[in-house]
């Protein structure tokens, strides 16, 4: 699911083994300032949002990692060959938050 609003953009993914969400917080110039533009180029430049920060959250549940590991280089197993190992289940949670130190700068200025 993708959600776009004036102050953020959020992308959410839901699957049986994974839930993930990523959000980018933005700020657009006030509408009164946008109305002062005299040319199309000025108006377009004022519509660029400022990036204020971002966050990522992911939950992995009951994910079988053995198919990822069954043909590692140097393990003596040909790619695609069946390996007689039991499933290895993984659970993990990841959260990350970042704040742009130059939140007052235009979006094209890197954080």
N, C-alpha and C positions, 0 to 999 in steps of 0.2 A: 504494500500500500504506500502510495506517495501522497504526502500532504504538503501543500505550499500555501503559506500565509504571508502577510506583510512582515512578520517578525521572525519567522523560522521556516525551514524546510526539513521535513522528516521522512525518512524511508524506513519502513518496517517489513520484516520478513518473518513468516511463521511457517515452520515445517515440523514434522513429528520429532526430529532430533535436534532442532535448532530454532531459537527465537533470537532475533537481532533487531536493533533499532539504531539508526544514526540520525543525529540532528545537527543542523548548522543554524546558529542564531544570527540573524541579520537585522540591519536597521536601514530603512530608506529615509531620504531627506523629507522634511515636512512638505506637505502638498502646497502650502503657501509659497515656499521657496521654489518649487517646481514651476509654479505659474509665472514666475518672473523671467523665465527663459525666453530669449528673443529669436533664437534659431533652433533648428532641429538638432544640431550638434550639441548645443547647450542643454537642451531638454534630455537628450540621450545620456549625456555625461552625468546629469543629476539623478537619473534613474538607477545608476549603479549602486547596489547596496553595500553597506559596510559590514564586514564580517566581525562579529563580536565574540564568537566562540563556537565550539563544537563538542559533541559528546557521542560516544559509542557504547552500547551495551549489548552483550551477547550471552546467551545461555545455551550450552551444549548438553544434551541429555541422552544417555544410553547410546552413544555413537560407537559403532564397531570400527576400530582402527586397524584391525588385522588386514583387510584388503589393501590398505595403504602401505603396509609393511611387508607384504608377502613376496615382493620381488625387488628387494634392495640390492644395489650393486655389491658384488663380492660375497653374497650369501650362498652361492652354489645352486641357486634355483633359477631356472629359465623363466623369462617374463611370461606371465599367463599360466604357468604351471601351478597346480593345486598344492597348497601346503597344508599338512594335517595338523593345524593348530586350532585350539579353541578360540572362540571370539573374545576379544579384549574390549571391554566396554569402557567408555570414557565419559566423565561428566566434568564440566568446567564452567566458570562464570568469569566474564571479562567486562570491566567498566573502565572507561577512559574519558576524561574531561579536559578540554583545553580552552584557554581564554586568550584572545589576541591582545598582546600588550599595547598595540596601537589601534585600539577600537575606534578612535576618532579619525583615523586615516581612511582614505578611500579603499575600496575592496582590492584594487589592483596592486596596492602596496603589500608585500608579503609580511606575514606575521613573524 
